Amino acid sequence: MDAVIAAAEVYLADPSTRSHQIGLYTLDLAAVVAFNDRAARLVADPQVDRSAKRRAVTTALLIALADQRPLYQ
């Protein structure tokens, strides 16, 4: 989970980040956030505080990682 939160911080520091390694997976952070309507909306809103933006980006990243990983191996 720490790696996902760190990736969210990387995105918030530079929203143009395209390639970021999280464990075995490489994600395009900018595309993940753009694809998640709620995260994209919150990140773009200047009235939303940083912690709410971080939570939204973290959630979007977790969803993207769940889509990439098989549930059963």
N, CA, C and O atoms as a printed pandas DataFrame, in Angstrom:
     atom_number atom_name residue_name chain_id  residue_number  x_coord  y_coord  z_coord
0              1         N          MET        A               1    0.822   -1.191    0.000
1              2        CA          MET        A               1    0.000    0.000    0.000
2              3         C          MET        A               1    0.869    1.259    0.000
3              4         O          MET        A               1    0.497    2.273   -0.591
4              5         N          ASP        A               2    2.022    1.194    0.660
5              6        CA          ASP        A               2    2.918    2.352    0.688
6              7         C          ASP        A               2    3.350    2.759   -0.720
7              8         O          ASP        A               2    3.475    3.947   -1.015
8              9         N          ALA        A               3    3.577    1.772   -1.585
9             10        CA          ALA        A               3    4.000    2.073   -2.956
10            11         C          ALA        A               3    2.897    2.779   -3.733
11            12         O          ALA        A               3    3.179    3.628   -4.578
12            13         N          VAL        A               4    1.656    2.439   -3.455
13            14        CA          VAL        A               4    0.524    3.077   -4.138
14            15         C          VAL        A               4    0.377    4.519   -3.661
15            16         O          VAL        A               4    0.154    5.423   -4.465
16            17         N          ILE        A               5    0.502    4.730   -2.368
17            18        CA          ILE        A               5    0.418    6.090   -1.824
18            19         C          ILE        A               5    1.580    6.931   -2.354
19            20         O          ILE        A               5    1.401    8.104   -2.683
20            21         N          ALA        A               6    2.759    6.338   -2.436
21            22        CA          ALA        A               6    3.914    7.054   -2.991
22            23         C          ALA        A               6    3.669    7.414   -4.457
23            24         O          ALA        A               6    4.037    8.503   -4.897
24            25         N          ALA        A               7    3.059    6.518   -5.201
25            26        CA          ALA        A               7    2.744    6.798   -6.604
26            27         C          ALA        A               7    1.729    7.937   -6.713
27            28         O          ALA        A               7    1.821    8.766   -7.618
28            29         N          ALA        A               8    0.772    7.979   -5.803
29            30        CA          ALA        A               8   -0.191    9.080   -5.791
30            31         C          ALA        A               8    0.520   10.402   -5.547
31            32         O          ALA        A               8    0.196   11.410   -6.174
32            33         N          GLU        A               9    1.480   10.400   -4.645
33            34        CA          GLU        A               9    2.261   11.611   -4.375
34            35         C          GLU        A               9    3.079   12.027   -5.599
35            36         O          GLU        A               9    3.198   13.214   -5.902
36            37         N          VAL        A              10    3.637   11.044   -6.292
37            38        CA          VAL        A              10    4.387   11.332   -7.524
38            39         C          VAL        A              10    3.461   12.006   -8.528
39            40         O          VAL        A              10    3.831   13.006   -9.143
40            41         N          TYR        A              11    2.259   11.462   -8.695
41            42        CA          TYR        A              11    1.301   12.050   -9.630
42            43         C          TYR        A              11    0.938   13.483   -9.221
43            44         O          TYR        A              11    0.923   14.385  -10.058
44            45         N          LEU        A              12    0.649   13.685   -7.944
45            46        CA          LEU        A              12    0.249   15.018   -7.491
46            47         C          LEU        A              12    1.385   16.034   -7.670
47            48         O          LEU        A              12    1.128   17.214   -7.911
48            49         N          ALA        A              13    2.620   15.585   -7.556
49            50        CA          ALA        A              13    3.766   16.472   -7.767
50            51         C          ALA        A              13    3.966   16.785   -9.250
51            52         O          ALA        A              13    4.401   17.878   -9.611
52            53         N          ASP        A              14    3.641   15.807  -10.107
53            54        CA          ASP        A              14    3.800   15.987  -11.554
54            55         C          ASP        A              14    2.704   15.211  -12.278
55            56         O          ASP        A              14    2.890   14.039  -12.603
56            57         N          PRO        A              15    1.560   15.853  -12.533
57            58        CA          PRO        A              15    0.425   15.160  -13.166
58            59         C          PRO        A              15    0.688   14.644  -14.578
59            60         O          PRO        A              15   -0.147   13.934  -15.138
60            61         N          SER        A              16    1.814   14.984  -15.152
61            62        CA          SER        A              16    2.118   14.473  -16.492
62            63         C          SER        A              16    2.888   13.154  -16.444
63            64         O          SER        A              16    3.286   12.639  -17.489
64            65         N          THR        A              17    3.105   12.596  -15.245
65            66        CA          THR        A              17    3.868   11.352  -15.098
66            67         C          THR        A              17    3.194   10.234  -15.889
67            68         O          THR        A              17    2.023    9.921  -15.675
68            69         N          ARG        A              18    3.953    9.643  -16.801
69            70        CA          ARG        A              18    3.407    8.612  -17.676
70            71         C          ARG        A              18    3.751    7.194  -17.240
71            72         O          ARG        A              18    2.932    6.289  -17.399
72            73         N          SER        A              19    4.919    6.988  -16.705
73            74        CA          SER        A              19    5.356    5.630  -16.405
74            75         C          SER        A              19    5.875    5.560  -14.973
75            76         O          SER        A              19    6.836    6.237  -14.610
76            77         N          HIS        A              20    5.221    4.732  -14.173
77            78        CA          HIS        A              20    5.644    4.601  -12.780
78            79         C          HIS        A              20    5.487    3.136  -12.358
79            80         O          HIS        A              20    4.444    2.519  -12.572
80            81         N          GLN        A              21    6.531    2.611  -11.766
81            82        CA          GLN        A              21    6.548    1.216  -11.327
82            83         C          GLN        A              21    5.921    1.081   -9.940
83            84         O          GLN        A              21    6.291    1.790   -9.004
84            85         N          ILE        A              22    4.963    0.157   -9.826
85            86        CA          ILE        A              22    4.371   -0.201   -8.533
86            87         C          ILE        A              22    4.457   -1.719   -8.438
87            88         O          ILE        A              22    3.671   -2.434   -9.060
88            89         N          GLY        A              23    5.401   -2.197   -7.669
89            90        CA          GLY        A              23    5.599   -3.645   -7.582
90            91         C          GLY        A              23    5.995   -4.195   -8.940
91            92         O          GLY        A              23    6.964   -3.739   -9.547
92            93         N          LEU        A              24    5.239   -5.179   -9.414
93            94        CA          LEU        A              24    5.515   -5.812  -10.705
94            95         C          LEU        A              24    4.903   -5.065  -11.873
95            96         O          LEU        A              24    5.144   -5.423  -13.026
96            97         N          TYR        A              25    4.127   -4.051  -11.605
97            98        CA          TYR        A              25    3.347   -3.385  -12.636
98            99         C          TYR        A              25    3.834   -1.967  -12.897
99           100         O          TYR        A              25    4.255   -1.259  -11.982
100          101         N          THR        A              26    3.770   -1.571  -14.141
101          102        CA          THR        A              26    4.082   -0.201  -14.535
102          103         C          THR        A              26    2.784    0.444  -14.987
103          104         O          THR        A              26    2.091   -0.074  -15.864
104          105         N          LEU        A              27    2.462    1.577  -14.381
105          106        CA          LEU        A              27    1.224    2.277  -14.725
106          107         C          LEU        A              27    1.528    3.647  -15.310
107          108         O          LEU        A              27    2.496    4.305  -14.926
108          109         N          ASP        A              28    0.691    4.061  -16.239
109          110        CA          ASP        A              28    0.698    5.416  -16.760
110          111         C          ASP        A              28   -0.190    6.218  -15.814
111          112         O          ASP        A              28   -1.414    6.207  -15.950
112          113         N          LEU        A              29    0.421    6.910  -14.860
113          114        CA          LEU        A              29   -0.351    7.588  -13.814
114          115         C          LEU        A              29   -1.318    8.612  -14.390
115          116         O          LEU        A              29   -2.462    8.703  -13.945
116          117         N          ALA        A              30   -0.869    9.385  -15.378
117          118        CA          ALA        A              30   -1.734   10.397  -15.976
118          119         C          ALA        A              30   -2.960    9.755  -16.621
119          120         O          ALA        A              30   -4.068   10.276  -16.498
120          121         N          ALA        A              31   -2.769    8.631  -17.305
121          122        CA          ALA        A              31   -3.890    7.950  -17.968
122          123         C          ALA        A              31   -4.841    7.333  -16.946
123          124         O          ALA        A              31   -6.058    7.372  -17.125
124          125         N          VAL        A              32   -4.291    6.768  -15.883
125          126        CA          VAL        A              32   -5.137    6.167  -14.847
126          127         C          VAL        A              32   -6.065    7.210  -14.243
127          128         O          VAL        A              32   -7.261    6.966  -14.084
128          129         N          VAL        A              33   -5.518    8.364  -13.907
129          130        CA          VAL        A              33   -6.344    9.413  -13.299
130          131         C          VAL        A              33   -7.339    9.960  -14.312
131          132         O          VAL        A              33   -8.496   10.200  -13.968
132          133         N          ALA        A              34   -6.914   10.161  -15.547
133          134        CA          ALA        A              34   -7.818   10.675  -16.579
134          135         C          ALA        A              34   -8.975    9.714  -16.834
135          136         O          ALA        A              34  -10.094   10.146  -17.109
136          137         N          PHE        A              35   -8.710    8.419  -16.744
137          138        CA          PHE        A              35   -9.733    7.402  -16.991
138          139         C          PHE        A              35  -10.754    7.332  -15.857
139          140         O          PHE        A              35  -11.899    6.940  -16.083
140          141         N          ASN        A              36  -10.358    7.702  -14.651
141          142        CA          ASN        A              36  -11.249    7.656  -13.490
142          143         C          ASN        A              36  -11.912    9.027  -13.335
143          144         O          ASN        A              36  -11.279    9.987  -12.894
144          145         N          ASP        A              37  -13.192    9.104  -13.703
145          146        CA          ASP        A              37  -13.899   10.394  -13.729
146          147         C          ASP        A              37  -13.834   11.139  -12.398
147          148         O          ASP        A              37  -13.570   12.341  -12.364
148          149         N          ARG        A              38  -14.072   10.423  -11.315
149          150        CA          ARG        A              38  -14.090   11.083  -10.001
150          151         C          ARG        A              38  -12.717   11.640   -9.640
151          152         O          ARG        A              38  -12.608   12.779   -9.185
152          153         N          ALA        A              39  -11.671   10.842   -9.840
153          154        CA          ALA        A              39  -10.320   11.303   -9.527
154          155         C          ALA        A              39   -9.950   12.497  -10.403
155          156         O          ALA        A              39   -9.387   13.476   -9.913
156          157         N          ALA        A              40  -10.259   12.421  -11.681
157          158        CA          ALA        A              40   -9.934   13.518  -12.594
158          159         C          ALA        A              40  -10.645   14.799  -12.170
159          160         O          ALA        A              40  -10.054   15.879  -12.194
160          161         N          ARG        A              41  -11.900   14.679  -11.785
161          162        CA          ARG        A              41  -12.679   15.843  -11.367
162          163         C          ARG        A              41  -12.118   16.462  -10.081
163          164         O          ARG        A              41  -11.981   17.682   -9.984
164          165         N          LEU        A              42  -11.797   15.619   -9.101
165          166        CA          LEU        A              42  -11.280   16.120   -7.831
166          167         C          LEU        A              42   -9.903   16.756   -7.981
167          168         O          LEU        A              42   -9.630   17.798   -7.386
168          169         N          VAL        A              43   -9.044   16.135   -8.766
169          170        CA          VAL        A              43   -7.693   16.664   -8.955
170          171         C          VAL        A              43   -7.743   18.025   -9.660
171          172         O          VAL        A              43   -6.919   18.897   -9.382
172          173         N          ALA        A              44   -8.689   18.206  -10.553
173          174        CA          ALA        A              44   -8.786   19.456  -11.308
174          175         C          ALA        A              44   -9.414   20.598  -10.510
175          176         O          ALA        A              44   -9.293   21.762  -10.893
176          177         N          ASP        A              45  -10.080   20.273   -9.406
177          178        CA          ASP        A              45  -10.794   21.286   -8.629
178          179         C          ASP        A              45   -9.838   21.962   -7.635
179          180         O          ASP        A              45   -9.348   21.302   -6.718
180          181         N          PRO        A              46   -9.567   23.254   -7.798
181          182        CA          PRO        A              46   -8.627   23.932   -6.902
182          183         C          PRO        A              46   -9.148   24.067   -5.466
183          184         O          PRO        A              46   -8.368   24.344   -4.555
184          185         N          GLN        A              47  -10.438   23.876   -5.256
185          186        CA          GLN        A              47  -11.002   23.988   -3.906
186          187         C          GLN        A              47  -10.879   22.702   -3.093
187          188         O          GLN        A              47  -11.112   22.703   -1.884
188          189         N          VAL        A              48  -10.516   21.614   -3.751
189          190        CA          VAL        A              48  -10.361   20.327   -3.062
190          191         C          VAL        A              48   -8.976   20.277   -2.428
191          192         O          VAL        A              48   -7.978   20.592   -3.076
192          193         N          ASP        A              49   -8.917   19.879   -1.153
193          194        CA          ASP        A              49   -7.614   19.849   -0.472
194          195         C          ASP        A              49   -6.758   18.676   -0.949
195          196         O          ASP        A              49   -7.256   17.716   -1.537
196          197         N          ARG        A              50   -5.469   18.780   -0.679
197          198        CA          ARG        A              50   -4.496   17.794   -1.170
198          199         C          ARG        A              50   -4.777   16.380   -0.660
199          200         O          ARG        A              50   -4.585   15.412   -1.396
200          201         N          SER        A              51   -5.223   16.250    0.575
201          202        CA          SER        A              51   -5.465   14.905    1.106
202          203         C          SER        A              51   -6.630   14.230    0.380
203          204         O          SER        A              51   -6.590   13.021    0.153
204          205         N          ALA        A              52   -7.647   14.976    0.018
205          206        CA          ALA        A              52   -8.761   14.405   -0.744
206          207         C          ALA        A              52   -8.308   14.021   -2.149
207          208         O          ALA        A              52   -8.723   12.993   -2.684
208          209         N          LYS        A              53   -7.459   14.848   -2.736
209          210        CA          LYS        A              53   -6.913   14.521   -4.054
210          211         C          LYS        A              53   -6.065   13.258   -3.976
211          212         O          LYS        A              53   -6.150   12.393   -4.847
212          213         N          ARG        A              54   -5.241   13.153   -2.922
213          214        CA          ARG        A              54   -4.395   11.968   -2.751
214          215         C          ARG        A              54   -5.245   10.712   -2.599
215          216         O          ARG        A              54   -4.929    9.677   -3.185
216          217         N          ARG        A              55   -6.317   10.792   -1.819
217          218        CA          ARG        A              55   -7.213    9.635   -1.656
218          219         C          ARG        A              55   -7.858    9.238   -2.983
219          220         O          ARG        A              55   -7.968    8.051   -3.288
220          221         N          ALA        A              56   -8.280   10.216   -3.764
221          222        CA          ALA        A              56   -8.911    9.927   -5.058
222          223         C          ALA        A              56   -7.923    9.272   -6.020
223          224         O          ALA        A              56   -8.263    8.310   -6.709
224          225         N          VAL        A              57   -6.704    9.795   -6.061
225          226        CA          VAL        A              57   -5.682    9.221   -6.941
226          227         C          VAL        A              57   -5.300    7.825   -6.464
227          228         O          VAL        A              57   -5.141    6.916   -7.279
228          229         N          THR        A              58   -5.154    7.644   -5.168
229          230        CA          THR        A              58   -4.830    6.319   -4.614
230          231         C          THR        A              58   -5.909    5.309   -4.982
231          232         O          THR        A              58   -5.594    4.183   -5.369
232          233         N          THR        A              59   -7.167    5.694   -4.865
233          234        CA          THR        A              59   -8.272    4.803   -5.221
234          235         C          THR        A              59   -8.223    4.447   -6.701
235          236         O          THR        A              59   -8.402    3.285   -7.065
236          237         N          ALA        A              60   -7.983    5.432   -7.550
237          238        CA          ALA        A              60   -7.887    5.178   -8.992
238          239         C          ALA        A              60   -6.741    4.205   -9.296
239          240         O          ALA        A              60   -6.878    3.318  -10.138
240          241         N          LEU        A              61   -5.620    4.381   -8.607
241          242        CA          LEU        A              61   -4.485    3.480   -8.813
242          243         C          LEU        A              61   -4.797    2.061   -8.355
243          244         O          LEU        A              61   -4.430    1.097   -9.026
244          245         N          LEU        A              62   -5.470    1.929   -7.221
245          246        CA          LEU        A              62   -5.840    0.594   -6.730
246          247         C          LEU        A              62   -6.786   -0.106   -7.703
247          248         O          LEU        A              62   -6.661   -1.308   -7.939
248          249         N          ILE        A              63   -7.719    0.638   -8.259
249          250        CA          ILE        A              63   -8.635    0.063   -9.245
250          251         C          ILE        A              63   -7.862   -0.400  -10.478
251          252         O          ILE        A              63   -8.105   -1.490  -10.996
252          253         N          ALA        A              64   -6.933    0.430  -10.942
253          254        CA          ALA        A              64   -6.130    0.065  -12.114
254          255         C          ALA        A              64   -5.280   -1.173  -11.844
255          256         O          ALA        A              64   -5.153   -2.042  -12.707
256          257         N          LEU        A              65   -4.706   -1.252  -10.662
257          258        CA          LEU        A              65   -3.911   -2.432  -10.319
258          259         C          LEU        A              65   -4.784   -3.684  -10.223
259          260         O          LEU        A              65   -4.367   -4.761  -10.651
260          261         N          ALA        A              66   -5.969   -3.555   -9.675
261          262        CA          ALA        A              66   -6.883   -4.702   -9.578
262          263         C          ALA        A              66   -7.284   -5.183  -10.959
263          264         O          ALA        A              66   -7.475   -6.382  -11.160
264          265         N          ASP        A              67   -7.417   -4.275  -11.915
265          266        CA          ASP        A              67   -7.753   -4.653  -13.287
266          267         C          ASP        A              67   -6.619   -5.415  -13.962
267          268         O          ASP        A              67   -6.859   -6.218  -14.863
268          269         N          GLN        A              68   -5.387   -5.168  -13.532
269          270        CA          GLN        A              68   -4.230   -5.808  -14.157
270          271         C          GLN        A              68   -3.877   -7.141  -13.539
271          272         O          GLN        A              68   -3.278   -7.989  -14.201
272          273         N          ARG        A              69   -4.235   -7.343  -12.285
273          274        CA          ARG        A              69   -3.832   -8.568  -11.583
274          275         C          ARG        A              69   -4.927   -9.623  -11.666
275          276         O          ARG        A              69   -6.101   -9.309  -11.474
276          277         N          PRO        A              70   -4.560  -10.858  -11.947
277          278        CA          PRO        A              70   -5.562  -11.922  -11.890
278          279         C          PRO        A              70   -5.987  -12.174  -10.448
279          280         O          PRO        A              70   -5.169  -12.099   -9.532
280          281         N          LEU        A              71   -7.255  -12.470  -10.252
281          282        CA          LEU        A              71   -7.741  -12.727   -8.896
282          283         C          LEU        A              71   -7.232  -14.052   -8.354
283          284         O          LEU        A              71   -6.975  -14.188   -7.158
284          285         N          TYR        A              72   -7.090  -15.027   -9.244
285          286        CA          TYR        A              72   -6.618  -16.340   -8.830
286          287         C          TYR        A              72   -5.410  -16.711   -9.672
287          288         O          TYR        A              72   -5.392  -16.508  -10.886
288          289         N          GLN        A              73   -4.409  -17.253   -9.011
289          290        CA          GLN        A              73   -3.220  -17.662   -9.762
290          291         C          GLN        A              73   -3.024  -19.147   -9.665
291          292         O          GLN        A              73   -2.072  -19.682  -10.233
